[in-house]
Amino acid sequence: MSNPCSRARVNGFVRAQGTKMVNGLGEQIVLRGWGAGNWMNPEGFMVGGTRPFDGAYNRPKLLDRARSMDWLIRELCGSEYAKNFWPQWYRRHLGRRDIEAMAELGYNSVRLVLNAAALMYEEPGYHFNEDTFEMLTQVLDWCEAYKVYAILDLHAAPGGQSCGGCDDGVDNVPHLFLDAENRERCIVLWEEIARRYADRWIVAGYDLLNEPINDKNWHHVAPDLASFYDECIARIRAIDKKHMFTLEGMQWSTMLNIFDHDYDPTEHNWCIHVHNYGFVPELNEIMADLERAEALQVPIWMGEGGSGNKDNAVFLELLAKEGIGFALWCWKSANPLEPSPFGRGAPAGYNLPEGWKEIFDYADHGGPKPSYARAQQIFDALLEQLDYDKCSHPEDRHQYVLRQPGIVIPGVGYDHGEPGVAFSGSWTRGNVMEYRLVDRTKLVRKPGSAPTYPKTMKSYIGQWENPLDVLWLEMSQGDFVHYTIRDVVKPCPVTLTVKALSDTTLTVSCGEESETLTIAAGEPITVPALTLPAGEVWAVRVQVESGTVQIVEVGFGA
């Protein structure tokens, strides 16, 4: 099977072609990678700092975003130290080894998080920080060397656009859409980026604004967001006719209402960019996105999001089947002193240095102020922790994200696709958790899992049960499903954990490999099925020849 997720597809300018993305050779490519958060735009709660005041008008707390981190460093360490700190932070936080590791792991793209204040000085006129641009160009050179597409993401625009700490604004008000000067400065910055990188094919796209207008009190400026996209794209196209745009809607990039026309009428080279955290891993989760993209004939890209291992394995593979790529959040962050919903579990987690609590206490609630010498010592130690090879790396995270050997897939996480081709479905009575109802497959509760939720399950995050944990797939004679595994580099044993309700015969097949299993009625057992040879992508078919069986999970060995 061909693999549009492969790094081998990193070749030439990416462009939108109908609802899919293609590379310079016209081959379909599905962009899969991580967002380089905290790099040029550190967010306090992911770098060992304080949480931002999102939403309502508010001046930042110390150490809750890039600008207040800079204030704090100047206050504790001196202005000359701060001036020298940031070039070191940028180069250590995202270095050659980070890009090399992404490639080694199998990712084909990275979302590079940009901060306008790091690229263009906040002062009268248009003056660009050549050191920061030099650093960005170096990162793009590494991306090209290791065949990893880069998406340039303006996470923090002049004046702020998101109504919260992630845009590095001064007061959580979206001044980009209120002040003509900020709007013009943002477009001028994009024009400068286009001038410098118009001929760099390794840049897969321009992400014009991250998560614009996340506060419902500002939704009335939606027309200004749409007109900004129209004007910015037209002015970039006067310089650069090659690069694709990724465009985000309001409210954490979940709303689709501004996508009502072609934002790039001369080149038609753009995609709808959505964010999705804590998703329910099934097709219904993206149906509205698919319908809007089909109507406009543009691709979809999930430029931010993520969940637990099993959810990622099932949902991200579903996206791949629809030609939708992703950039999960985020590649590198601090291992927190206290639990954090985003800071823990990054593929590269760095330890905060001894004494960091002194910095945090001063920034958060006015604790004792460290001396200049002590503060410089602590921040120097922080810089030393940032290198990729010094970071912690959670086991099996990437195998689940990229669907590689070394994972276990729940039985109900079978492949998405065309009924009768990817799976069979003739069950007409629904199921108790309303999960994958359109597939017409029979899903049952595992023994001993009593329901603890209302009948309708719209979201299980935080309070609902996860269907991947409590449901099994029940199949009878003639039923079949597929389970995809990617990047098999050595023989990979496949196992099934099943419970036969009656004596059952199964056929497990993949390519030229096929095995027949006979399973007696009884309690769940794990049985070896077959061994896959090396290959880019395999779909293992499980079909019931006789009897009735419940599929608990499918294991793909390392």
Number of C-alpha atoms within 10 A of each C-alpha: 9 10 17 21 25 19 22 12 24 28 20 17 21 28 26 22 18 17 21 22 28 23 21 14 12 15 14 21 26 27 34 28 29 25 24 24 24 26 23 27 24 26 27 23 22 26 24 24 26 22 18 22 17 18 20 13 14 15 15 23 21 24 28 26 30 26 22 23 23 18 17 19 24 17 14 22 22 16 14 10 14 20 13 10 19 17 15 14 19 20 20 19 24 24 17 19 14 22 23 17 14 22 20 12 13 19 25 26 30 29 30 24 21 24 21 25 21 22 20 22 13 15 8 6 9 12 12 17 13 12 12 18 16 11 16 20 15 15 20 23 16 19 24 19 14 19 22 31 29 25 25 22 23 23 25 28 29 27 27 28 27 31 30 28 29 25 30 30 27 20 20 28 25 27 21 24 24 14 12 11 13 17 20 15 20 24 21 17 20 20 21 18 18 22 13 14 16 18 14 18 21 25 26 28 24 22 24 23 26 28 27 29 28 23 19 11 11 17 15 10 13 17 12 15 21 19 14 20 20 16 13 20 23 17 16 20 18 10 15 19 16 19 26 24 25 26 26 29 25 23 19 19 23 16 16 18 11 15 17 11 11 15 22 16 12 10 15 18 24 29 28 24 24 25 24 19 14 15 19 25 25 20 20 14 14 16 11 13 19 20 11 18 20 14 12 17 19 22 27 29 26 23 31 23 19 22 19 14 17 21 25 24 27 26 23 24 27 20 21 19 15 18 20 24 26 28 24 26 24 23 24 31 31 27 23 20 14 8 9 13 9 16 21 19 21 23 22 22 26 26 19 23 16 11 16 17 16 16 24 17 15 17 21 15 11 10 13 11 15 16 11 14 11 16 21 19 15 21 21 14 16 20 20 18 19 26 21 22 13 13 19 17 17 13 9 14 19 21 21 23 25 21 25 24 23 16 22 21 24 25 26 27 28 24 21 25 15 10 15 13 11 17 22 19 19 12 14 12 10 17 17 17 22 14 23 21 20 14 20 17 26 23 26 18 18 14 9 7 11 9 13 9 12 9 10 9 16 13 13 14 13 8 9 14 17 18 24 20 16 20 26 25 22 22 26 20 15 13 19 23 27 24 23 20 26 20 18 19 14 13 14 19 17 20 19 23 19 23 22 22 19 15 14 20 21 23 17 23 20 19 12 7 12 17 14 16 17 14 19 16 15 12 9 16 13 14 15 13 22 20 19 24 17 14 15 16 18 21 17 23 20 26 22 21 18 18 20 20 26 23 21 25 20 25 22 22 16 15
